[in-house]
Amino acid sequence: MQSGASWRVVGAAALFSTGGAAIKMGALSGMQVASLRSGVAALALMLWIRGGARWSWRVLPVAVVYAATLVLFVTSTKLTTAASAIFLQSTAPLFIVVLAPVLLRERFDRRDLLFLSAAAAGLALCFAGQPAATTTAPDPFTGNLLGAACSVTWAFTLLGMRWGDQRAPGTALAAVIAGNVLAFAAGIPSLLPFPAASTAEWLTLAYLGVFQIGLAYMLLTSAVGHLPTLHISLLLLLEPVLNPLWTWLVHGENPGGWTLAGGAIVIAASAAQARLGPRK
């Protein structure tokens, strides 16, 4: 059960990783992309699950921090490099190490801390040689601030999903739907008047909503009830490795040699964690 859940998280991370390249396509603003992407995702999820979500008061706090994560990540990616945005978000496990024992009473062993240390070293290498901003990253400073804030809300999102599903399976999926609805609603002012976009941009938005968010969270929420939060967050570190690589291939946004070296370490740590699984 735990091995299958681990690989579902890996699949979710692979889908998440395509977000950087897709978000940077077209001239729509970060808030417009965040709103439309979440609107499509909410609709797709409601059509797919057909009653699989569990609705209760626990959904609301998780949905709020998740909606903040959605908006912060997209706007950060639009302003800074895809590598910077995703690597900043990926510091969430450092917050989870501190918060999970307090909020969820989850205990970690030395092996968890070993994987976390390897991941932290990989992320540090990725930050060591960030390239200069390009036309795809017009305001790196602001984007990096938003990315740092996103890491905190993402940590609380993962903790909240785990907390909700421990008490009522299906709560995490309900929170994903509600969070996307909230993110869509938050961006409605930016959509007035309704923006013009090319066919390619609309297809990209559809992909972001249906697959990069919808299908990815179907995989993730089916696993959160079976794995410790730190284990999930470590497996999701596969996303920051692949995200800048897709962006480089599509937009020529070169992540640099240090990023590739750090990414190799993160991949190794994530693969080992998926293979070995959490201790009993």
ABEGO torsion letter per residue (X at the ends): XAAAAAAAAAAAAAAAAAAAAAAABEABBAAAAAAAAAAAAAAAAAAAAGGABBBBAAAAAAAAAAAAAAAAAAAAAAABBAAAAAAAAAAAAAAAAAAAAAAAGBBBBAAAAAAAAAAAAAAAAAAAABBBBBAABABAAAAAAAAAAAAAAAAAAAAAAAAAAAABBGAAAAAAAAAAAAAAAAAAAAAOBBBBBBAAAAAAAAAAAAAAAAAAAAAAAAAAAABBAAAAAAAAAAAAAAAAAAAAAAAGBBAEAAAAAAAAAAAAAAAAAAAAEBBX
